[in-house]
């Protein structure tokens, strides 16, 4: 299958999915997330694959939602349409949890907003030294909607997660490793080789036992993740109808600090 916004490569038992909009900081829009969904379904059906690596083209892993899409398309819709579009954006990210194979995030650059949430659905997060990641949603007057509110507290603890979410705070690779967010930190030039080494080790393991282990870990981790993500969609729909959200996006495009009024 040919894609325009992502690159899907297969090398033996390892698939690599590269977000490929480097000129737009690999920001998510509807065409990209639809291609991601199709690629994940292809990976799911290919029983020769044992591991998936996800990374970004260029110097950014994923810059979250595409600002032009958010401002000019999504924010102009009525609430039910907003909820539907948010579901489309989150669908391929959450689908990573449904894969039986382990997923490795090769964090080659910044991951913010939905791009940060994407990391939380991967079993392994290997970060290049110097990279910054964080749930920056609140800086635009909205809330995390694809996993941070549910999964981040379970990974780094409630105190750290609350600090990052309510302040929109990003952490560098070393802090991410220290608080338990990252699996490993490596020099930038060693990122892909390090991920491939882990992938090779995983691919040589027993696939059925690994799939069951992943399922068991998620069962213990999830609790009511599906329910909570659905509730987050409801809350985000409210946020995206506010003047604060639309004003924050305009401020971002105009490279100025937003002024929030609570409207």
KEKE-3310 file (N, C-alpha, C; in steps of 0.2 Angstrom, whole numbers, plus 5000, padded with zeros to 4 digits):
npx = (5004:5003:5008:5006:5008:5015:5028:5030:5039:5046:5057:5062:5056:5053:5044:5044:5037:5036:5032:5029:5029:5038:5040:5029:5032:5028:5015:4998:4985:4969:4971:4984:4982:4972:4980:4989:4981:4977:4990:4993:4983:4987:4999:4994:4988:4998:5006:5020:5027:5035:5038:5036:5042:5041:5044:5049:5050:5064:5068:5059:5048:5034:5023:5011:4993:4989:4990:4983:4973:4966:4962:4955:4947:4942:4939:4928:4917:4901:4898:4896:4902:4915:4918:4918:4928:4939:4939:4943:4956:4962:4961:4971:4981:4977:4975:4987:4988:4981:4988:4996:5010:5025:5028:5039:5045:5054:5062:5065:5065:5056:5041:5025:5008:4996:5006:5014:5005:5004:5017:5014:5007:5015:5026:5039:5050:5062:5073:5082:5096:5094:5081:5065:5049:5032:5015:5007:4995:4987:4992:4986:4973:4966:4963:4972:4968:4971:4976:4986:4980:4975:4985:4998:4999:5000:5012:5022:5019:5006:5010:5020:5014:5003:5009:5016:5004:4995:5003:5008:5020:5036:5048:5066:5076:5084:5078:5065:5069:5073:5061:5054:5048:5054:5062:5075:5090:5099:5113:5110:5114:5114:5101:5092:5100:5100:5086:5083:5091:5085:5073:5077:5080:5068:5060:5066:5060:5047:5033:5019:5019:5024:5014:5003:5009:5010:4996:4992:5000:4994:4981:4982:4987:4977:4964:4951:4953:4947:4935:4938:4945:4935:4927:4936:4936:4923:4925:4935:4928:4920:4930:4935:4926:4927:4931:4944:4952:4952:4957:4970:4976:4976:4985:4997:5000:5003:5014:5014:5010:4996:4980:4970:4953:4943:4932)
npy = (4994:5011:5026:5043:5052:5045:5033:5016:5003:4986:4975:4959:4952:4964:4979:4996:5011:5027:5044:5056:5070:5081:5094:5100:5097:5084:5084:5079:5076:5073:5065:5060:5052:5043:5036:5031:5022:5013:5007:5001:4992:4984:4979:4972:4962:4955:4941:4938:4948:4954:4964:4982:4998:5015:5031:5048:5058:5068:5081:5081:5071:5070:5084:5085:5089:5096:5113:5121:5113:5111:5124:5129:5119:5108:5116:5124:5116:5109:5102:5088:5084:5088:5079:5067:5069:5070:5057:5050:5055:5050:5036:5028:5029:5023:5011:5005:4998:4987:4979:4964:4963:4970:4987:5000:5016:5027:5040:5053:5067:5082:5078:5082:5086:5077:5069:5066:5059:5048:5041:5036:5024:5015:5001:5002:5016:5024:5036:5049:5058:5074:5077:5083:5081:5081:5084:5095:5101:5109:5122:5127:5129:5117:5099:5084:5071:5058:5049:5054:5058:5047:5037:5042:5046:5033:5028:5038:5042:5050:5063:5069:5067:5076:5088:5089:5089:5099:5111:5110:5105:5101:5088:5084:5072:5065:5068:5062:5049:5047:5049:5038:5038:5036:5022:5020:5031:5037:5043:5054:5048:5035:5031:5024:5012:5007:5005:4995:4985:4981:4978:4967:4958:4956:4951:4938:4931:4921:4922:4920:4919:4932:4940:4937:4941:4955:4958:4954:4963:4975:4973:4974:4987:4995:4996:5005:5011:5012:5017:5029:5036:5038:5047:5058:5062:5068:5078:5085:5090:5100:5109:5112:5120:5133:5150:5152:5141:5143:5156:5153:5145:5154:5163:5155:5154:5167:5169:5173:5175:5167:5174:5170:5169:5162:5160)
npz = (5000:4996:5004:5008:5019:5028:5031:5028:5032:5030:5037:5038:5053:5058:5058:5053:5056:5050:5054:5042:5039:5039:5036:5042:5055:5058:5061:5066:5055:5047:5035:5038:5050:5046:5037:5045:5053:5043:5040:5053:5053:5043:5048:5058:5052:5046:5050:5050:5056:5070:5079:5081:5076:5079:5073:5069:5054:5049:5062:5072:5082:5084:5082:5088:5086:5070:5068:5058:5054:5066:5069:5058:5053:5063:5075:5070:5069:5075:5091:5091:5079:5081:5091:5084:5075:5084:5088:5077:5076:5087:5085:5078:5087:5099:5094:5094:5106:5104:5096:5094:5095:5102:5103:5099:5103:5094:5099:5091:5092:5097:5105:5107:5114:5106:5100:5111:5118:5110:5112:5125:5123:5118:5121:5123:5126:5118:5119:5111:5117:5123:5117:5119:5128:5131:5138:5131:5130:5138:5137:5126:5130:5131:5135:5138:5127:5122:5130:5140:5153:5159:5157:5160:5174:5179:5174:5178:5191:5201:5206:5198:5185:5186:5188:5175:5167:5171:5170:5157:5155:5148:5147:5148:5140:5149:5162:5159:5158:5172:5179:5175:5163:5151:5143:5139:5136:5123:5113:5099:5087:5089:5091:5081:5079:5092:5095:5085:5089:5101:5095:5088:5098:5104:5093:5092:5102:5110:5101:5105:5119:5121:5116:5125:5137:5135:5134:5147:5155:5150:5155:5168:5169:5163:5169:5169:5156:5143:5145:5152:5142:5133:5141:5142:5128:5128:5137:5131:5119:5124:5128:5116:5110:5115:5117:5122:5117:5103:5102:5108:5098:5087:5093:5094:5080:5077:5084:5098:5116:5122:5129:5141:5145:5150:5143)
capx = (5000:5007:5006:5009:5010:5019:5032:5029:5045:5046:5063:5061:5050:5052:5041:5045:5032:5039:5028:5032:5027:5044:5039:5024:5033:5025:5009:4993:4979:4965:4974:4989:4979:4969:4985:4992:4976:4978:4996:4992:4979:4991:5004:4990:4986:5004:5009:5027:5030:5035:5040:5034:5046:5038:5048:5047:5055:5067:5070:5053:5045:5027:5021:5004:4988:4991:4986:4979:4967:4963:4959:4951:4942:4939:4936:4923:4912:4897:4901:4896:4907:4921:4919:4919:4935:4944:4940:4947:4963:4965:4960:4977:4986:4974:4975:4993:4987:4977:4993:4999:5017:5027:5029:5045:5045:5061:5060:5071:5064:5051:5034:5020:5001:4994:5012:5016:5001:5006:5022:5012:5004:5021:5029:5046:5051:5069:5074:5088:5098:5092:5074:5060:5043:5027:5008:5007:4988:4984:4994:4981:4966:4962:4965:4975:4962:4972:4980:4990:4977:4974:4991:5004:5000:5002:5019:5027:5016:5001:5013:5024:5009:4999:5014:5017:4998:4992:5008:5010:5028:5040:5054:5071:5077:5087:5072:5061:5072:5073:5055:5051:5044:5058:5065:5082:5092:5105:5115:5105:5117:5113:5094:5089:5103:5098:5079:5084:5094:5079:5068:5080:5079:5061:5058:5068:5057:5041:5028:5013:5020:5025:5007:5000:5012:5008:4989:4992:5002:4989:4975:4984:4988:4972:4958:4945:4956:4942:4929:4941:4947:4928:4925:4941:4933:4917:4928:4938:4923:4918:4936:4936:4921:4928:4935:4951:4955:4953:4962:4977:4978:4978:4991:5002:5001:5005:5020:5013:5007:4989:4977:4964:4948:4938:4925)
capy = (5000:5017:5031:5050:5055:5041:5028:5009:4998:4980:4971:4953:4952:4971:4985:5003:5016:5034:5049:5059:5077:5084:5101:5102:5094:5078:5086:5075:5079:5068:5061:5056:5047:5038:5032:5027:5017:5008:5004:4997:4986:4980:4976:4968:4956:4952:4937:4937:4954:4952:4971:4988:5004:5021:5037:5054:5060:5075:5083:5081:5065:5072:5090:5085:5091:5101:5119:5124:5108:5112:5130:5130:5114:5105:5121:5127:5111:5108:5097:5081:5083:5088:5072:5062:5070:5068:5050:5048:5057:5045:5029:5024:5029:5018:5004:5002:4994:4981:4975:4958:4963:4975:4993:5004:5023:5029:5047:5057:5074:5084:5075:5086:5085:5070:5066:5064:5053:5042:5038:5032:5018:5011:4997:5004:5023:5025:5044:5052:5063:5081:5077:5086:5078:5083:5084:5103:5103:5114:5128:5129:5129:5111:5094:5078:5067:5052:5044:5056:5059:5040:5032:5046:5045:5026:5028:5042:5044:5056:5070:5071:5068:5082:5094:5090:5090:5106:5116:5109:5105:5096:5085:5082:5064:5063:5068:5057:5042:5047:5048:5032:5038:5033:5015:5021:5037:5036:5048:5054:5044:5028:5030:5019:5005:5004:5002:4989:4980:4979:4974:4960:4953:4954:4947:4931:4928:4917:4927:4919:4921:4939:4943:4936:4945:4962:4958:4954:4970:4980:4972:4977:4994:4999:4997:5007:5015:5014:5022:5036:5039:5041:5053:5063:5065:5072:5085:5089:5093:5106:5113:5115:5125:5139:5156:5151:5137:5146:5161:5151:5143:5160:5166:5151:5156:5174:5168:5177:5171:5168:5177:5166:5173:5158:5159)
capz = (5000:4995:5008:5007:5025:5033:5027:5031:5030:5033:5036:5041:5057:5061:5054:5055:5054:5051:5052:5036:5037:5042:5035:5047:5062:5058:5065:5064:5052:5045:5030:5041:5055:5042:5034:5051:5054:5038:5041:5059:5051:5038:5052:5063:5048:5044:5055:5050:5060:5078:5082:5077:5078:5077:5073:5065:5049:5051:5068:5077:5082:5082:5085:5090:5080:5065:5070:5053:5054:5072:5069:5052:5052:5069:5079:5067:5069:5081:5096:5089:5074:5085:5095:5079:5072:5089:5088:5071:5077:5092:5084:5077:5093:5104:5091:5095:5111:5101:5092:5099:5095:5106:5100:5101:5100:5093:5100:5088:5093:5101:5105:5111:5113:5104:5099:5117:5120:5106:5116:5131:5120:5116:5127:5124:5123:5118:5118:5109:5121:5121:5115:5124:5126:5136:5137:5131:5128:5142:5134:5121:5133:5130:5139:5135:5126:5119:5135:5146:5159:5161:5157:5163:5181:5180:5172:5182:5197:5201:5207:5192:5180:5188:5187:5168:5163:5172:5168:5150:5156:5144:5151:5143:5139:5156:5167:5157:5161:5179:5182:5173:5157:5145:5144:5138:5133:5119:5109:5093:5081:5091:5092:5077:5080:5099:5094:5081:5093:5106:5091:5086:5104:5105:5088:5093:5108:5109:5100:5108:5126:5122:5115:5131:5142:5133:5136:5154:5157:5149:5159:5175:5169:5160:5173:5164:5151:5137:5148:5154:5136:5131:5145:5140:5122:5130:5140:5125:5115:5128:5128:5109:5108:5119:5114:5124:5113:5096:5103:5109:5091:5083:5096:5091:5073:5077:5089:5104:5121:5122:5134:5143:5148:5153:5139)
cpx = (5004:5004:5009:5011:5014:5023:5032:5034:5044:5053:5063:5055:5049:5049:5043:5040:5035:5033:5032:5029:5032:5043:5034:5025:5030:5018:5003:4987:4975:4968:4980:4987:4976:4974:4988:4987:4977:4984:4996:4988:4983:4996:5000:4989:4992:5008:5016:5030:5029:5036:5038:5039:5042:5043:5045:5052:5058:5069:5065:5050:5037:5025:5014:4999:4991:4986:4981:4972:4963:4959:4954:4946:4938:4936:4930:4916:4908:4900:4901:4901:4914:4923:4921:4926:4940:4945:4944:4955:4966:4965:4966:4981:4983:4975:4982:4993:4984:4982:4995:5007:5019:5029:5035:5045:5052:5060:5066:5071:5058:5044:5030:5013:5000:5000:5015:5012:5002:5012:5020:5009:5009:5024:5036:5047:5059:5070:5081:5090:5097:5085:5070:5053:5038:5020:5006:5000:4985:4986:4990:4974:4962:4965:4968:4969:4964:4977:4983:4986:4976:4981:4997:5005:5002:5009:5024:5025:5011:5005:5016:5019:5005:5003:5014:5010:4996:4997:5010:5017:5031:5046:5059:5072:5079:5082:5067:5063:5071:5067:5051:5047:5048:5061:5073:5084:5098:5107:5111:5108:5116:5106:5092:5093:5101:5091:5079:5087:5089:5074:5070:5079:5072:5058:5060:5065:5051:5035:5021:5013:5021:5018:5003:5002:5010:5001:4989:4994:4997:4983:4976:4984:4982:4967:4953:4947:4951:4937:4932:4943:4940:4926:4930:4938:4927:4920:4931:4934:4921:4924:4936:4931:4922:4932:4943:4955:4957:4958:4969:4980:4980:4985:4997:5004:5005:5011:5019:5010:5000:4986:4971:4959:4942:4931:4926)
cpy = (5006:5023:5038:5053:5051:5036:5021:5005:4992:4977:4965:4954:4959:4976:4991:5008:5023:5039:5054:5065:5081:5092:5104:5099:5088:5079:5081:5079:5072:5063:5057:5051:5042:5033:5027:5021:5011:5004:4999:4991:4981:4976:4971:4961:4952:4948:4936:4943:4952:4959:4977:4994:5010:5027:5042:5055:5067:5075:5082:5074:5066:5079:5091:5086:5096:5107:5121:5119:5110:5118:5131:5125:5111:5110:5124:5122:5111:5102:5090:5079:5084:5082:5067:5063:5068:5061:5047:5049:5052:5038:5025:5024:5024:5011:5001:4997:4987:4976:4969:4959:4970:4981:4997:5011:5025:5037:5051:5064:5075:5080:5078:5084:5078:5066:5063:5058:5047:5038:5033:5025:5013:5007:5000:5011:5024:5032:5045:5058:5070:5082:5080:5083:5081:5084:5092:5105:5109:5121:5131:5129:5123:5105:5088:5073:5060:5047:5047:5056:5052:5036:5036:5045:5038:5025:5031:5044:5050:5063:5073:5072:5074:5088:5095:5092:5097:5112:5115:5108:5099:5094:5083:5074:5062:5063:5063:5050:5042:5046:5042:5032:5035:5026:5016:5028:5035:5042:5048:5049:5037:5026:5024:5012:5003:5001:4996:4983:4977:4975:4967:4955:4951:4950:4939:4928:4925:4922:4926:4921:4929:4943:4943:4940:4952:4962:4958:4960:4975:4980:4975:4984:4998:5001:4999:5012:5017:5018:5029:5040:5042:5047:5059:5066:5070:5079:5089:5093:5099:5111:5116:5119:5132:5144:5155:5147:5140:5152:5159:5148:5149:5163:5162:5153:5163:5174:5173:5173:5172:5171:5173:5170:5169:5158:5154)
cpz = (5000:5000:5006:5013:5030:5028:5031:5028:5034:5032:5041:5046:5060:5056:5057:5052:5055:5049:5047:5034:5040:5042:5040:5054:5063:5062:5062:5061:5050:5040:5033:5046:5051:5039:5040:5053:5049:5039:5047:5057:5047:5043:5056:5059:5046:5050:5055:5054:5067:5082:5078:5080:5075:5078:5069:5060:5051:5058:5074:5076:5080:5086:5087:5084:5076:5066:5065:5053:5060:5072:5064:5050:5058:5073:5076:5067:5075:5085:5094:5083:5077:5088:5090:5076:5077:5089:5083:5072:5082:5090:5082:5083:5098:5101:5092:5101:5109:5098:5097:5099:5099:5101:5103:5098:5100:5093:5097:5089:5097:5100:5110:5110:5112:5102:5105:5119:5116:5109:5121:5129:5118:5122:5128:5122:5124:5115:5116:5114:5119:5118:5121:5122:5132:5134:5137:5130:5132:5140:5129:5123:5132:5135:5135:5133:5123:5124:5141:5153:5163:5162:5161:5170:5183:5179:5177:5189:5196:5201:5201:5186:5180:5186:5179:5165:5164:5170:5160:5150:5152:5149:5146:5144:5146:5161:5165:5159:5168:5182:5179:5166:5151:5147:5144:5135:5130:5115:5102:5088:5083:5092:5088:5078:5087:5098:5090:5085:5098:5101:5089:5092:5105:5100:5088:5099:5106:5107:5103:5116:5126:5121:5122:5137:5141:5136:5143:5157:5156:5153:5166:5175:5167:5165:5169:5159:5145:5139:5149:5147:5133:5134:5143:5133:5124:5133:5135:5121:5118:5127:5121:5106:5111:5115:5116:5119:5106:5097:5104:5102:5087:5086:5094:5084:5073:5082:5095:5110:5121:5129:5136:5147:5151:5150:5134)
residu = (UNK:UNK:UNK:UNK:UNK:UNK:UNK:UNK:UNK:UNK:UNK:UNK:UNK:UNK:UNK:UNK:UNK:UNK:UNK:UNK:UNK:UNK:UNK:UNK:UNK:UNK:UNK:UNK:UNK:UNK:UNK:UNK:UNK:UNK:UNK:UNK:UNK:UNK:UNK:UNK:UNK:UNK:UNK:UNK:UNK:UNK:UNK:UNK:UNK:UNK:UNK:UNK:UNK:UNK:UNK:UNK:UNK:UNK:UNK:UNK:UNK:UNK:UNK:UNK:UNK:UNK:UNK:UNK:UNK:UNK:UNK:UNK:UNK:UNK:UNK:UNK:UNK:UNK:UNK:UNK:UNK:UNK:UNK:UNK:UNK:UNK:UNK:UNK:UNK:UNK:UNK:UNK:UNK:UNK:UNK:UNK:UNK:UNK:UNK:UNK:UNK:UNK:UNK:UNK:UNK:UNK:UNK:UNK:UNK:UNK:UNK:UNK:UNK:UNK:UNK:UNK:UNK:UNK:UNK:UNK:UNK:UNK:UNK:UNK:UNK:UNK:UNK:UNK:UNK:UNK:UNK:UNK:UNK:UNK:UNK:UNK:UNK:UNK:UNK:UNK:UNK:UNK:UNK:UNK:UNK:UNK:UNK:UNK:UNK:UNK:UNK:UNK:UNK:UNK:UNK:UNK:UNK:UNK:UNK:UNK:UNK:UNK:UNK:UNK:UNK:UNK:UNK:UNK:UNK:UNK:UNK:UNK:UNK:UNK:UNK:UNK:UNK:UNK:UNK:UNK:UNK:UNK:UNK:UNK:UNK:UNK:UNK:UNK:UNK:UNK:UNK:UNK:UNK:UNK:UNK:UNK:UNK:UNK:UNK:UNK:UNK:UNK:UNK:UNK:UNK:UNK:UNK:UNK:UNK:UNK:UNK:UNK:UNK:UNK:UNK:UNK:UNK:UNK:UNK:UNK:UNK:UNK:UNK:UNK:UNK:UNK:UNK:UNK:UNK:UNK:UNK:UNK:UNK:UNK:UNK:UNK:UNK:UNK:UNK:UNK:UNK:UNK:UNK:UNK:UNK:UNK:UNK:UNK:UNK:UNK:UNK:UNK:UNK:UNK:UNK:UNK:UNK:UNK:UNK:UNK:UNK:UNK:UNK)
# end
